[in-house]
């Protein structure tokens, strides 16, 4: 599970970064966030959720990271998703910008979580 969690971190960070930049590009060019973008952010959400679930499985199995901030960033990512769900009506006013910025924020949190792991 540790190997999967380490490898999947790159999938989660890359997808959130790419879809986040896609959202900002759509917002800057004043283009609508179509179905393809919505599928993209759903895939990014799923990738991050799988990553957090793998971490929770490891935690449940007794594995603890040496740096407690690693767990903090995972919790912050899930709190960010919860806030996005709560404020989804407001985010729908400018979905490309809102979800793009949120996914870039989550990408940054994922990179910080990875940087707090002792190899």
Beta strands, then each sheet from edge to edge (+ up, - down):
end
